[in-house]
């Protein structure tokens, strides 16, 4: 099995994970999303809050209902790509 790791579960990471899940054979691929939070704040949805309650912070697992994803709460402490070479 091959693995894909997506860093960040914002709009871009969520769109990429769902597009890959529709495109790839999930029997051969594993998709992992790494983010520091276990909820996704949909910022454009904040504009609608004055008009009534809404779910602008769904849990990450709710964004991936049809595929099996590993979601890990992680925070980057330091990144030194130049030293890793």
Secondary structure, 3 states (H helix, E strand, C coil): CEEEEEECCCHHHHHHHHHHHHHCCCCCEEEEEEECCCEEECHHHHHHHHHCCCCCEEEHHHHCCCCCEEEEECCCCCCCCCCCC
